[in-house]
Amino acid sequence: MKSYIWTLPTRVFHWLFASFMLIVFLTDDDKLLKYHAAIGYAILVLLIFRLFWGYFGPKYSKFKDFSANKKSIKDFIKNIFNENQKYIGHNPLASLVMLGMFVFSLLAVFTGIIVYGAEEHKGILSFLNSSFFKSFDDIHEFFANFIIFLVVLHLIGIFIDKVLHAKHETVNSIFSGYKKFDTKEDISLSIFQKLVALLFFISLIIFTLYNLFFNSIFIN
């Protein structure tokens, strides 16, 4: 039977995060640096939302529902080809990758803001001394490359799940919100959660447009 697991804000976050990550990698060029920085800030807003959602969001979107402990990960890997493995939320390995993406994306954004200020003398940290923060360019690039590694792991996990656990419709669930499971469980949002999610996404749109098309203190 189908259970509604991933609510609309969770799914919107997922696809915006994936899209923005693709854009920042495609705009990693001096001529496109303004767009790279603007979308980097958009990712920061998304991460702030996800931090809130990780503590105050619905079940299975909360960090406490991520089974990323050592024992769970070990058991999951040991039985990864077992078709009977069932996780209505994130499986242990996916939980670990998601948390890794969150942490390293934050690190990439913060080091990116430092590099943008120190080397380009733009944005809120334009006062930084370029010689002192010279190494941050390499650090920023390391974090970005590690994110690519995590994305590859994520895609491999999707492929394995699609092959071995297709009946649960895990891949389709990030589009529809529904997964097939033995027991019926539908997740709903409170009025507070709906309002906060709406406020975050409206703020994201306004902030990103401001950075892209106006004389933004974060970009210029």
ZAVODO-93186 format. One record per residue: residue in one letter; x negated, y, z negated of N, C-alpha, C in turn. Coordinates in steps of 0.02 Angstrom, whole numbers, padded with zeros to 5 digits, always signed. Layout:
% ZAVODO-93186
aXYZXYZXYZ/...
//
This chain:
% ZAVODO-93186
m-00042-00060+00000+00000+00000+00000-00044+00063+00000/k-00016+00117+00025-00055+00179+00031-00049+00222-00032/s-00106+00249-00053-00108+00294-00111-00138+00361-00088/y-00108+00415-00113-00132+00482-00095-00188+00501-00144/i-00250+00498-00121-00308+00506-00165-00342+00574-00157/w-00352+00595-00095-00388+00658-00082-00340+00714-00064/t-00333+00761-00110-00286+00816-00099-00314+00864-00047/l-00271+00909-00023-00290+00955+00031-00352+00997+00016/p-00358+01028-00043-00418+01067-00057-00482+01026-00053/t-00480+00964-00076-00539+00920-00073-00558+00906+00000/r-00508+00894+00041-00521+00880+00112-00544+00941+00150/v-00515+00998+00134-00536+01061+00166-00609+01077+00147/f-00625+01067+00083-00694+01077+00061-00742+01033+00101/h-00724+00969+00107-00768+00921+00141-00783+00943+00212/w-00731+00962+00250-00742+00979+00320-00774+01048+00329/l-00759+01095+00285-00793+01160+00288-00867+01151+00271/f-00881+01112+00220-00950+01100+00200-00989+01067+00256/a-00960+01016+00288-00993+00982+00343-01004+01030+00402/s-00954+01070+00418-00959+01117+00474-01011+01171+00460/f-01010+01199+00400-01058+01252+00383-01130+01225+00381/m-01138+01163+00357-01204+01133+00357-01231+01126+00428/l-01188+01105+00473-01208+01099+00543-01228+01167+00572/i-01189+01218+00555-01203+01286+00580-01269+01312+00554/v-01284+01303+00489-01347+01330+00463-01407+01295+00494/f-01400+01232+00511-01456+01198+00544-01463+01220+00616/l-01408+01237+00649-01410+01260+00718-01433+01333+00723/t-01427+01371+00669-01447+01441+00669-01513+01453+00635/d-01552+01400+00626-01618+01406+00595-01668+01434+00646/d-01657+01497+00663-01698+01531+00713-01700+01605+00696/d-01757+01637+00708-01764+01708+00690-01711+01752+00721/k-01690+01736+00782-01641+01777+00817-01570+01768+00788/l-01561+01714+00753-01494+01697+00726-01494+01700+00649/l-01544+01732+00621-01554+01731+00548-01495+01761+00510/k-01465+01813+00539-01407+01844+00506-01351+01794+00496/y-01337+01754+00547-01284+01704+00543-01304+01647+00497/h-01367+01629+00498-01394+01578+00453-01383+01599+00380/a-01398+01661+00365-01391+01687+00297-01317+01692+00277/a-01276+01717+00323-01204+01726+00308-01170+01659+00293/i-01185+01609+00333-01155+01543+00321-01186+01510+00260/g-01249+01526+00246-01280+01501+00184-01243+01526+00123/y-01224+01589+00124-01184+01617+00069-01115+01585+00067/a-01087+01569+00125-01022+01535+00127-01027+01467+00094/i-01082+01433+00106-01094+01368+00073-01098+01376-00003/l-01129+01431-00024-01134+01444-00097-01065+01451-00128/v-01020+01487-00094-00951+01494-00119-00918+01426-00122/l-00927+01385-00071-00899+01318-00071-00925+01276-00129/l-00990+01283-00143-01020+01244-00197-00994+01268-00266/i-00982+01333-00272-00953+01359-00334-00883+01329-00343/f-00845+01327-00288-00779+01296-00291-00784+01223-00311/r-00832+01187-00280-00838+01116-00295-00860+01104-00367/l-00899+01150-00394-00919+01145-00465-00857+01151-00509/f-00815+01199-00494-00752+01207-00531-00708+01144-00522/w-00702+01122-00460-00660+01065-00443-00685+01001-00477/g-00750+00998-00488-00780+00940-00520-00762+00934-00593/y-00740+00989-00623-00721+00988-00694-00646+00998-00705/f-00615+01037-00660-00544+01055-00671-00499+01032-00614/g-00527+00996-00566-00487+00972-00510-00448+00909-00528/p-00418+00876-00478-00379+00816-00491-00423+00754-00500/k-00392+00701-00520-00426+00637-00530-00461+00616-00465/y-00517+00584-00472-00561+00560-00419-00601+00615-00385/s-00582+00678-00395-00623+00734-00371-00667+00760-00427/k-00652+00740-00489-00691+00762-00546-00757+00723-00549/f-00809+00757-00575-00874+00725-00581-00872+00664-00628/k-00829+00667-00678-00826+00611-00725-00799+00547-00693/d-00766+00554-00635-00740+00496-00599-00791+00469-00549/f-00849+00501-00545-00903+00477-00501-00941+00422-00538/s-00940+00362-00512-00973+00306-00546-01046+00301-00523/a-01085+00352-00538-01155+00355-00514-01206+00333-00566/n-01185+00290-00611-01233+00266-00661-01273+00207-00633/k-01329+00193-00665-01377+00143-00640-01346+00074-00631/k-01307+00052-00680-01278-00015-00676-01228-00021-00619/s-01185+00030-00611-01135+00029-00557-01167+00029-00489/i-01220+00069-00481-01255+00073-00417-01288+00006-00401/k-01320-00024-00452-01354-00088-00443-01305-00143-00423/d-01247-00145-00457-01196-00196-00442-01167-00185-00373/f-01158-00121-00354-01129-00106-00288-01176-00129-00233/i-01240-00112-00239-01289-00131-00188-01295-00207-00183/k-01294-00240-00241-01300-00313-00243-01242-00346-00205/n-01183-00315-00209-01123-00344-00178-01097-00303-00120/i-01142-00266-00087-01121-00219-00036-01085-00252+00023/f-01102-00315+00037-01071-00350+00093-01011-00392+00071/n-00991-00383+00009-00933-00419-00017-00870-00380+00001/e-00828-00410+00041-00767-00376+00064-00718-00362+00008/n-00727-00396-00049-00680-00387-00105-00697-00327-00149/q-00754-00294-00136-00770-00234-00175-00719-00179-00160/k-00691-00151-00213-00639-00101-00203-00651-00041-00248/y-00649+00018-00218-00655+00080-00256-00604+00129-00228/i-00556+00147-00269-00504+00192-00245-00530+00263-00236/g-00581+00281-00275-00615+00345-00266-00681+00335-00230/h-00732+00373-00248-00798+00363-00219-00830+00300-00248/n-00862+00262-00205-00901+00205-00231-00965+00232-00263/p-01001+00191-00302-01060+00216-00339-01114+00249-00295/l-01129+00218-00237-01180+00246-00194-01157+00312-00163/a-01094+00315-00143-01066+00377-00116-01066+00431-00169/s-01051+00412-00231-01051+00460-00286-01121+00490-00295/l-01172+00448-00291-01241+00471-00299-01260+00518-00242/v-01241+00500-00181-01257+00542-00123-01221+00609-00128/m-01158+00608-00148-01119+00670-00155-01151+00717-00206/l-01170+00689-00263-01202+00730-00315-01269+00757-00291/g-01305+00715-00254-01369+00737-00225-01360+00794-00176/m-01310+00789-00134-01295+00843-00086-01278+00907-00122/f-01240+00902-00176-01220+00961-00214-01282+00995-00243/v-01324+00957-00277-01383+00985-00310-01432+01014-00259/f-01448+00975-00207-01498+00998-00159-01472+01055-00115/s-01407+01057-00105-01378+01113-00067-01384+01178-00108/l-01372+01173-00172-01381+01231-00216-01453+01255-00215/l-01500+01208-00219-01570+01225-00219-01590+01257-00152/a-01563+01230-00097-01578+01257-00031-01551+01328-00024/v-01491+01340-00049-01462+01407-00045-01502+01457-00086/f-01518+01440-00148-01555+01486-00191-01624+01502-00164/t-01660+01450-00140-01726+01463-00111-01720+01501-00046/g-01665+01490-00010-01653+01527+00052-01643+01601+00039/i-01607+01617-00013-01596+01687-00032-01662+01721-00051/i-01705+01683-00086-01770+01709-00105-01814+01722-00043/v-01815+01673+00002-01855+01680+00063-01830+01738+00106/y-01764+01744+00111-01734+01798+00151-01753+01866+00123/g-01755+01872+00058-01774+01935+00026-01848+01949+00031/a-01889+01898+00018-01962+01907+00016-01993+01916+00085/e-01969+01877+00134-02000+01878+00200-01966+01927+00248/e-01900+01933+00244-01864+01977+00289-01849+02045+00258/h-01859+02049+00192-01844+02110+00154-01772+02133+00165/k-01728+02083+00162-01657+02096+00170-01619+02060+00114/g-01557+02081+00105-01514+02049+00055-01527+02075-00015/i-01497+02041-00063-01499+02065-00133-01567+02057-00165/l-01613+02018-00134-01680+02010-00161-01733+02039-00115/s-01715+02092-00080-01760+02124-00032-01822+02155-00065/f-01819+02164-00131-01874+02195-00168-01931+02146-00184/l-01921+02082-00170-01971+02032-00188-02036+02040-00148/n-02091+02023-00180-02157+02025-00149-02167+01963-00106/s-02178+01972-00041-02182+01916+00005-02241+01870-00009/s-02297+01897-00030-02356+01855-00043-02346+01809-00103/f-02310+01834-00153-02299+01795-00214-02251+01737-00201/f-02202+01747-00156-02150+01697-00144-02161+01661-00077/k-02222+01663-00051-02237+01634+00014-02221+01560+00017/s-02236+01523-00036-02226+01451-00037-02152+01430-00036/f-02108+01478-00051-02037+01461-00054-02008+01442+00014/d-02040+01465+00067-02018+01446+00135-02024+01370+00144/d-02081+01342+00123-02091+01270+00127-02044+01232+00080/i-02033+01260+00021-01988+01229-00027-01916+01227+00000/h-01896+01283+00030-01829+01288+00060-01822+01236+00116/e-01873+01229+00157-01871+01181+00212-01869+01109+00185/f-01905+01096+00131-01904+01029+00101-01833+01011+00078/f-01800+01057+00043-01732+01044+00020-01685+01033+00079/a-01693+01072+00132-01651+01065+00191-01662+00996+00224/n-01724+00975+00229-01739+00910+00258-01713+00852+00215/f-01714+00862+00149-01688+00810+00105-01612+00804+00113/i-01580+00860+00126-01507+00859+00138-01493+00818+00201/i-01534+00826+00253-01526+00786+00314-01531+00712+00297/f-01580+00694+00255-01588+00625+00233-01524+00599+00198/l-01495+00640+00155-01434+00621+00120-01375+00614+00168/v-01373+00658+00218-01320+00653+00269-01325+00588+00307/v-01386+00569+00324-01398+00505+00359-01374+00447+00316/l-01391+00448+00252-01367+00396+00206-01291+00394+00204/h-01261+00453+00204-01188+00459+00203-01158+00427+00265/l-01187+00441+00323-01162+00414+00386-01171+00339+00390/i-01227+00314+00363-01238+00241+00360-01185+00209+00315/g-01170+00242+00259-01119+00217+00214-01050+00214+00247/i-01036+00266+00286-00972+00268+00323-00968+00209+00372/f-01023+00197+00407-01024+00142+00456-01013+00075+00421/i-01049+00064+00366-01042+00000+00330-00970-00008+00304/d-00942+00046+00278-00874+00043+00252-00824+00029+00308/k-00836+00060+00366-00792+00051+00423-00793-00021+00448/v-00851-00053+00444-00859-00121+00467-00832-00172+00417/l-00850-00162+00353-00835-00213+00302-00770-00200+00263/h-00750-00138+00259-00692-00122+00218-00641-00080+00256/a-00632-00094+00319-00588-00055+00362-00516-00054+00337/k-00496-00108+00304-00427-00114+00281-00408-00061+00229/h-00458-00034+00195-00444+00017+00144-00435+00087+00175/e-00454+00094+00239-00448+00158+00275-00483+00215+00239/t-00543+00201+00213-00581+00252+00177-00600+00310+00222/v-00622+00294+00283-00642+00346+00330-00583+00390+00349/n-00526+00359+00363-00467+00397+00382-00441+00440+00324/s-00457+00420+00263-00430+00455+00204-00454+00527+00199/i-00512+00543+00226-00537+00612+00222-00500+00656+00272/f-00462+00626+00317-00418+00664+00361-00347+00668+00332/s-00321+00611+00311-00251+00608+00289-00243+00616+00214/g-00294+00597+00175-00289+00596+00102-00268+00529+00075/y-00246+00483+00119-00219+00419+00097-00270+00362+00106/k-00274+00318+00054-00313+00257+00058-00268+00198+00043/k-00284+00141+00073-00247+00080+00058-00279+00045-00001/f-00237+00028-00050-00262-00005-00110-00209-00052-00137/d-00230-00095-00182-00183-00145-00210-00128-00113-00251/t-00145-00060-00287-00096-00027-00330-00080+00042-00302/k-00019+00064-00315+00004+00129-00291-00016+00184-00340/e-00049+00236-00315-00067+00292-00358-00071+00355-00315/d-00029+00403-00330-00028+00466-00292-00051+00524-00336/i-00102+00559-00312-00130+00616-00348-00093+00680-00330/s-00077+00720-00379-00043+00784-00366-00082+00840-00400/l-00070+00901-00377-00104+00960-00405-00056+01000-00449/s-00084+01029-00501-00045+01074-00543-00040+01142-00508/i+00005+01185-00531+00011+01252-00504-00055+01290-00511/f-00087+01281-00568-00152+01314-00581-00204+01292-00530/q-00208+01227-00517-00257+01202-00469-00243+01228-00399/k-00180+01230-00380-00162+01256-00314-00180+01329-00306/l-00166+01369-00358-00180+01441-00355-00255+01454-00352/v-00293+01418-00393-00366+01427-00393-00396+01407-00326/a-00374+01351-00299-00399+01329-00233-00383+01380-00179/l-00322+01406-00180-00301+01456-00131-00343+01519-00138/l-00354+01541-00199-00395+01601-00213-00467+01591-00188/f-00495+01534-00200-00563+01519-00178-00569+01522-00102/f-00522+01491-00067-00527+01488+00006-00513+01556+00038/i-00468+01595+00009-00457+01663+00034-00520+01705+00022/s-00549+01698-00036-00611+01734-00052-00667+01714-00004/l-00670+01650+00012-00721+01625+00058-00714+01659+00127/i-00653+01663+00152-00641+01694+00217-00661+01768+00217/i-00638+01804+00166-00653+01876+00161-00728+01888+00154/f-00760+01850+00110-00832+01858+00097-00873+01843+00159/t-00855+01790+00195-00892+01771+00255-00883+01822+00310/l-00823+01847+00319-00810+01899+00370-00848+01963+00353/y-00850+01980+00289-00888+02039+00265-00962+02032+00282/n-00989+01973+00269-01060+01962+00282-01076+01961+00357/l-01029+01938+00397-01041+01932+00469-01031+01997+00507/f-00982+02036+00487-00962+02093+00529-00968+02161+00497/f-00988+02165+00435-00993+02229+00401-01063+02239+00373/n-01076+02297+00347-01142+02314+00320-01150+02283+00251/s-01157+02218+00249-01158+02180+00187-01224+02188+00150/i-01219+02199+00084-01280+02204+00043-01315+02136+00037/f-01279+02083+00053-01308+02016+00049-01348+01998+00111/i-01334+02032+00166-01365+02015+00230-01414+02069+00255/n-01396+02132+00245-01436+02188+00273-01485+02217+00222/
//
